[in-house]
Amino acid sequence: MAQTEYAVRLQHVTKTFGPVVANKDVSLGVRRGEILALLGENGSGKTTLMNMIAGIYYPDEGEIYVGDKVVTIRSPRDALDLGIGMIHQHFKLVDVFTAAENIALSMGSGKYDLKKVQDKARAICEKYQFALDLNQKVYEMSVSQKQTLEIVKVLYRGADILILDEPTAVLTPQETERLFTVIRNMKADGKAVIIITHKLHEVLSISDRVAILRKGEYVGDITTKDADESTLTAMMVGEKVELNIDRPEPVNPVKRLDIQHLTVRSPEGITVLDDASFDVYGGEILGIAGISGNGQKELLEAIAGLQPTQRGASVEYYAPDAAPVQLIGKSPKAIREAGIHLSFVPEDRLGMGLVGSMGMTDNMMLKSYGKGHSPIVDRKAPHDLAETIKKELNVVTPDLNTPVSRLSGGNVQKVLVGRELAADPIVLMTAYAVRGLDINTSYTIYHLLNEQKKKGVAVIYVGEDLDVLLELCDRIVVLCGGKVNGILDGRKTTKEEVGNRMTNLVKEAKA
């Protein structure tokens, strides 16, 4: 096939950061009217490679071609001038501006005609079937709407080559399908689309071809119609990986939490969690399903003492061989000392759980420094824990003192999840524990959660992948509009039933 058929391609591209080789001698390309999925484990160099096409990094070696011409891309503006636009995991929007104002701002000129901007943006939305209110303020938008705005921004500036970095990481199944419809429309219009993702079933659904990176090197590509999950995983990891999630039967489940009438209001007075009641048992994994923003975050934070609750709320904690303890009104420190450990992995991984300027060892110390009885801080135990997490979860880092902010997003997540799982909890709460993780590491996390379950730990798992929730969890609490809209048997329910309860309140509160 002639090289001119490629919209953009890389030839022998290498990029290093000090002693770390992020990409080594990579050659690949994407054609016009093609959707290319880029797969690889965490730290395999996917985002770094795309950042070079988008002008954020400059390659140490190799060449980038747009069409049949060698180009020099030293900034995102250079990339956009060449018709290349990248939509990042973290959006670059001004919250107090409307969608139209953000689009105008992206043009960089001092003056603009807002009506002309709106007319052109509206035409783009109609052409590709975007659902976007151009007069809506960004702070009023959902994650899906913000992502839509980012895509419209780059199309407005004339992008013919689009790169989407983990575009479905925080989207619901319905939002994902809407996004895929738009991507297919862009493909039909001759756009070249590159998607970086870890979700293999989505890769098989949306892409035409899949390119694989392993430890910074290009290992090959495969036509999607000839691929399956096992083939792709083996190419990513270099060996065959078992893709079955174990779900052992609960053995002698014991009540650990009795949650009654839990209501949480936002600072603006909006009820975000409405009269939630359910029990949590040791020796089981309780799943929490719901569209993003339906009270999942507030539920876990309320149990952990991080959110004030309304009058009448009760969270009773049943410790082994002890009388029940009321957690409402207790500080997070007092709750932690009672054995409640919150593993919360938010969209901003370095905001709530870890300190970006610290290395792995120091981030381990954040959980243990208060236990010391001497002015000299014990660094051996945190160092040993960091070493264990690095080894067991295959964290890619130059050394344990490298600031975690320099690690890839997936590796940051491994550090946080590993630290929380190592805390030896009685009740373990995890929110989106595998968000951004490659499939191999995700299955490692599922295995670790099952090990906690076998130890008798009560595990609460807030997830966004319904397939995983149905395979992993013993019971599933469905939230809809902040209300508990059913408690379902994970072994008997269906994806359709869970999805329906996520979007439609039913009269029966429990199933």
Disulfide bonds with the S-S distance in Angstrom:
none
